[in-house]
Amino acid sequence: METGHPSGVSSPHVTSALLDPAGAATSVGTRIAIDGLSRVFGDGTGLQPTSIVLEPGEFVSVLGPSGCGKSTLLRCIAGLETPQAGSLRFDDRVIFDAAAGVDVPARKRQLGMVFQDLALWPHLSAFENVAFPLRVAREQGVAEKVDRALALVGLTSFGEKMPHQLSGGQQQRVAVARALVARPDVLLMDEPFSALDAALKVQLREELSDLVRALGVTTIFVTHDQEEAMSISDRIVVLESGSVRQAASPQEVYETPADLFVANFIGTFNALPLGPVSTTGRVGVRPERVREGSEPGRIHIEATVLSSTYRGGSHHVRAAVAGVDTPWSFPSFQPHSTGEKVTLSVHADDLISLP
């Protein structure tokens, strides 16, 4: 056991010996095909007709503001909500088809699920919590499978602990082990780290990313945390009002957002004032591309400092720009006073033009 570990356990180290007795990955990944899936509630919220394909072993984060439909999408895939239209396939297996009347029960979809409240049984030990889905399915070799799952998440010596004897991070690992113990085709996670402190959240999401990729499990991860989605995803699906606004790699979503909503939701978008460069108000630049001072060959912007906050190594500055409704943000290596006039510059190659 490592000392000083934030969660009080050793960091999981995925080796081939832990994956299965033959040393192979537990899954080659499942292709998920979502076609026109929708579930709209009486108040108009929910999921509008949505189509997207996840490739085998892909780690996809679903990101969006509260009420955008991301949890509804996850629950439809899990079989906890019944869509009103569309179809869902895992590889060649039809999981749901509204037109054909097919709706495979949740327990037969071969899913692993981790939700925000974890739902650990308080009267069962960590071992028995992980063993629960195996016992329900009456599988053989329960002890060996549970031991392997606990080892995968770094809890080899914690099997006899009750949930109340575990830290938040340890409870989270038990929930992940329970989701993976039956070797699911698909792993679904709904904001599993939202209740954890910042340092532990970063550590666990990195461990999770390494683990599911080593196991080859196709994973759908719902979050409202932009940094979390950017750091661990192969692709990000951005939802707004129940509709997909963009589905692309983290770099593409950030550097070439599909529209103004995505540009403002993922990171910060500094819109240029109307003028020779921008005639629509839909041209802007990311904060890290902004420089202080005037430089030849660059576009110059005059601004007035609204606030300057130290964030470790640099200051986060917000400044008002004439002709722009939303303040600009940019990093600075020096503090600024409120009301101070500053000249900012950006290069034309760094500009983002939105449709």
C-alpha positions in Angstrom: 0.0 0.0 0.0 1.3 3.4 -0.9 1.4 6.0 1.9 -0.1 9.4 1.5 -2.5 8.2 -1.2 -5.6 10.5 -1.3 -8.1 7.7 -1.1 -6.1 5.5 1.4 -5.5 2.7 -1.1 -2.8 1.8 -3.6 -3.3 3.1 -7.1 -4.6 0.4 -9.4 -2.0 -1.0 -11.8 -3.6 -2.9 -14.6 -1.6 -5.9 -15.6 -2.6 -8.6 -18.1 -2.8 -11.1 -15.2 -5.6 -9.1 -13.7 -7.7 -9.0 -16.9 -8.7 -12.6 -17.0 -7.1 -16.0 -16.2 -5.7 -16.2 -19.7 -4.2 -12.7 -19.5 -6.5 -11.3 -22.2 -8.6 -8.2 -22.1 -12.2 -8.8 -20.9 -13.8 -7.3 -24.0 -12.9 -6.4 -27.6 -15.5 -3.6 -27.3 -19.1 -3.3 -28.4 -20.3 -1.1 -31.2 -23.3 1.0 -30.1 -25.6 2.3 -32.8 -28.2 4.8 -31.7 -30.7 5.7 -34.4 -33.4 8.3 -33.9 -33.7 7.5 -30.2 -36.1 9.9 -28.4 -37.8 10.3 -25.0 -39.6 13.6 -24.5 -41.4 14.3 -21.2 -44.6 16.3 -20.7 -42.8 19.5 -19.9 -40.8 19.3 -23.2 -37.5 18.2 -21.6 -35.8 15.0 -22.3 -34.1 13.6 -25.5 -35.0 14.7 -29.0 -34.4 12.2 -31.9 -30.7 11.4 -31.5 -28.5 9.3 -33.8 -24.8 8.5 -33.0 -22.5 5.5 -33.3 -19.9 4.6 -30.7 -17.1 2.4 -32.0 -15.9 -0.7 -30.1 -13.8 0.3 -27.0 -14.5 4.0 -27.5 -14.7 6.3 -24.4 -17.4 8.9 -25.1 -18.4 11.7 -22.7 -21.9 13.2 -22.9 -21.7 16.8 -21.9 -24.2 19.6 -21.5 -26.0 21.9 -19.0 -28.5 20.6 -16.5 -31.7 19.4 -18.2 -30.1 19.0 -21.6 -31.1 15.3 -21.9 -27.8 13.6 -21.1 -29.0 11.4 -18.2 -32.2 10.6 -20.2 -30.0 9.3 -23.0 -28.0 7.2 -20.6 -31.2 5.8 -19.0 -32.6 4.9 -22.4 -29.5 3.0 -23.3 -29.6 1.3 -19.9 -33.3 0.3 -20.2 -34.4 2.4 -17.3 -36.4 4.7 -19.6 -38.5 3.5 -22.5 -37.9 5.6 -25.6 -40.8 6.8 -27.7 -39.1 6.3 -31.0 -35.9 5.0 -32.6 -33.7 2.0 -32.2 -30.6 0.8 -30.3 -28.1 -1.9 -31.3 -25.1 -3.4 -29.5 -23.1 -4.8 -32.4 -25.7 -6.9 -34.4 -28.0 -7.4 -31.4 -31.2 -5.3 -31.4 -31.6 -3.9 -27.9 -34.5 -1.6 -28.6 -36.7 -0.9 -31.7 -39.8 1.1 -31.2 -41.2 0.2 -34.6 -40.6 -3.5 -34.2 -41.7 -3.6 -30.5 -38.3 -4.8 -29.3 -37.3 -3.8 -25.8 -34.6 -6.0 -24.1 -34.9 -5.7 -20.3 -32.1 -3.9 -18.5 -30.9 -7.0 -16.8 -30.3 -8.7 -20.2 -28.4 -5.9 -21.9 -25.0 -6.9 -20.5 -24.3 -3.5 -19.0 -22.2 -2.2 -16.2 -23.6 0.9 -14.5 -22.2 3.5 -12.0 -24.4 6.3 -10.9 -23.9 9.4 -8.9 -25.4 8.0 -5.7 -23.3 4.7 -6.1 -26.2 2.7 -4.6 -24.0 0.4 -2.5 -25.8 -1.9 -0.2 -25.0 -0.6 3.3 -25.5 -4.0 5.0 -23.1 -5.8 2.6 -19.3 -5.7 2.7 -17.3 -4.4 -0.2 -16.8 -8.0 -1.4 -20.5 -8.8 -1.3 -21.4 -5.6 -3.0 -19.2 -6.5 -5.9 -20.4 -10.1 -5.8 -24.1 -9.1 -5.9 -24.6 -9.1 -9.7 -22.8 -12.4 -10.0 -24.9 -14.1 -7.3 -28.1 -12.8 -8.9 -27.0 -14.3 -12.2 -26.0 -17.5 -10.4 -22.5 -17.4 -11.9 -19.7 -19.8 -10.9 -16.3 -18.8 -9.6 -17.7 -15.8 -7.7 -14.8 -15.4 -5.2 -12.2 -15.5 -8.0 -14.0 -12.9 -10.1 -14.7 -10.6 -7.2 -11.0 -10.8 -6.0 -9.9 -9.9 -9.5 -12.3 -7.0 -9.8 -11.2 -5.6 -6.4 -7.6 -5.9 -7.5 -8.4 -4.0 -10.7 -9.5 -1.0 -8.6 -6.8 -1.2 -6.0 -8.9 -2.6 -3.1 -7.4 -6.1 -2.7 -7.3 -5.9 1.1 -10.6 -4.0 1.6 -13.1 -6.8 0.7 -14.4 -7.2 4.3 -14.9 -3.5 4.9 -18.5 -2.2 5.1 -19.4 0.9 3.0 -19.5 3.2 6.0 -15.9 2.2 6.8 -14.7 3.3 3.4 -13.8 6.8 2.2 -15.7 8.4 -0.7 -12.9 7.4 -3.1 -13.0 3.8 -1.9 -16.7 3.6 -2.2 -16.4 4.9 -5.7 -13.9 2.1 -6.5 -16.3 -0.5 -5.1 -19.0 0.8 -7.4 -16.7 0.6 -10.4 -15.6 -2.9 -9.5 -19.2 -4.0 -9.2 -20.0 -2.6 -12.6 -17.0 -4.4 -14.2 -17.1 -7.8 -12.4 -19.5 -9.4 -14.8 -17.4 -8.3 -17.8 -20.1 -6.1 -19.4 -20.3 -5.2 -23.1 -20.9 -1.6 -22.2 -20.1 0.6 -19.2 -22.4 3.5 -18.4 -21.4 6.2 -15.9 -23.6 9.1 -14.8 -21.6 11.8 -13.0 -19.8 9.3 -10.8 -17.2 11.7 -9.4 -19.3 14.8 -8.7 -19.3 14.4 -4.9 -15.6 14.0 -4.6 -13.0 16.7 -3.8 -11.0 18.1 -6.7 -7.7 16.3 -6.2 -9.4 12.9 -5.7 -11.7 13.5 -8.7 -8.7 14.0 -11.0 -6.9 10.9 -9.7 -9.9 8.6 -10.0 -10.9 9.7 -13.5 -7.4 9.1 -14.7 -7.4 5.6 -13.2 -10.8 5.0 -14.7 -9.7 6.0 -18.1 -6.6 3.7 -18.0 -8.7 0.9 -16.6 -11.6 0.8 -19.1 -9.2 1.2 -22.1 -7.1 -1.7 -20.8 -10.3 -3.8 -20.5 -11.6 -2.7 -23.9 -15.0 -1.8 -22.6 -17.1 0.7 -24.7 -17.9 3.5 -22.2 -20.4 6.3 -22.0 -19.6 8.8 -19.4 -22.2 11.6 -18.5 -20.8 14.7 -16.9 -21.4 18.5 -16.6 -17.6 19.0 -16.0 -16.0 20.3 -19.1 -12.4 19.7 -17.9 -13.4 16.1 -17.0 -14.8 15.4 -20.4 -11.8 17.0 -22.2 -9.2 15.0 -20.2 -10.5 11.5 -20.6 -12.6 11.2 -23.7 -12.0 9.9 -27.2 -15.0 11.9 -28.3 -17.4 14.4 -26.6 -21.1 14.6 -27.4 -22.4 18.1 -26.6 -26.2 18.2 -25.9 -28.4 21.2 -25.5 -32.2 21.1 -25.1 -32.2 17.4 -25.9 -30.4 17.7 -29.2 -26.8 16.9 -30.2 -25.0 20.1 -31.1 -21.6 18.5 -31.8 -19.9 15.0 -31.5 -16.2 15.1 -32.1 -12.8 14.7 -30.4 -12.0 17.0 -27.5 -9.6 19.0 -29.6 -12.0 19.5 -32.4 -14.8 20.5 -30.1 -12.6 23.1 -28.5 -10.7 24.4 -31.5 -13.5 24.2 -34.1 -16.8 24.4 -32.2 -19.9 23.7 -34.4 -21.8 26.8 -33.2 -21.9 29.6 -30.7 -23.5 27.4 -28.0 -20.6 24.9 -28.1 -18.0 27.7 -28.3 -19.4 29.3 -25.1 -20.1 26.0 -23.3 -16.7 24.4 -23.9 -14.2 26.7 -22.4 -14.4 30.5 -22.9 -15.1 32.2 -26.2 -13.8 35.8 -26.5 -16.0 37.4 -29.3 -14.4 40.1 -31.4 -16.3 43.4 -31.7 -18.0 44.1 -35.0 -15.6 45.6 -37.5 -13.3 44.6 -40.4 -12.5 41.2 -38.9 -16.0 40.3 -37.6 -19.2 41.5 -39.3 -21.5 38.9 -37.6 -20.3 38.9 -34.0 -19.4 35.2 -34.5 -15.7 35.4 -34.7 -13.6 35.0 -31.6 -10.6 33.6 -29.9 -9.8 31.3 -27.0 -8.2 33.0 -23.9 -4.9 31.3 -24.1 -4.4 32.8 -27.6 -4.6 36.3 -26.3 -1.4 38.3 -25.7 -0.9 41.6 -23.8 0.6 44.5 -25.7 0.7 45.4 -29.3 2.7 43.4 -31.8 3.1 43.9 -35.5 0.9 41.8 -37.7 -1.6 41.1 -35.0 -5.2 42.4 -34.4 -5.3 44.8 -31.5 -8.1 45.1 -29.0 -8.4 47.8 -26.3 -9.9 46.6 -23.0 -10.7 47.7 -19.5 -9.9 45.3 -16.6 -12.9 44.2 -14.6 -11.1 41.7 -12.3 -7.7 40.0 -11.8 -7.6 36.7 -9.9 -4.4 34.7 -9.0 -4.8 31.1 -9.9 -1.4 29.6 -9.2 1.4 30.6 -11.7 -0.7 33.2 -13.5 -3.6 35.6 -13.1 -7.0 35.1 -14.6 -8.1 38.5 -16.0 -11.6 39.6 -17.1 -11.8 42.7 -19.2 -14.6 44.7 -20.9 -14.2 45.2 -24.6 -16.2 47.9 -26.4 -18.9 46.5 -28.7 -18.9 43.1 -27.0 -21.6 42.0 -24.5 -19.6 39.3 -22.7 -16.2 40.2 -21.0 -13.0 38.8 -22.4 -10.9 36.4 -20.4 -7.1 36.0 -20.7 -4.2 34.7 -18.6 -1.5 37.1 -17.4 1.7 36.7 -15.5 1.2 40.0 -13.7 -1.7 41.3 -11.6 -3.9 44.0 -13.0 -6.0 46.7 -11.2 -9.7 47.1 -11.8 -10.3 49.9 -14.3 -6.8 49.6 -15.8 -6.6 50.0 -19.6 -4.9 47.2 -21.5 -4.0 46.5 -25.1 -4.6 43.0 -26.2 -3.6 41.3 -29.4 -4.5 38.2 -31.3 -3.2 36.5 -34.5 -5.6 36.0 -37.4 -4.7 32.3 -37.5 -6.0 31.8 -34.0 -9.5 33.2 -34.8 -12.5 30.9 -34.6 -15.2 31.6 -37.2 -18.6 30.2 -36.3 -21.4 29.4 -38.7 
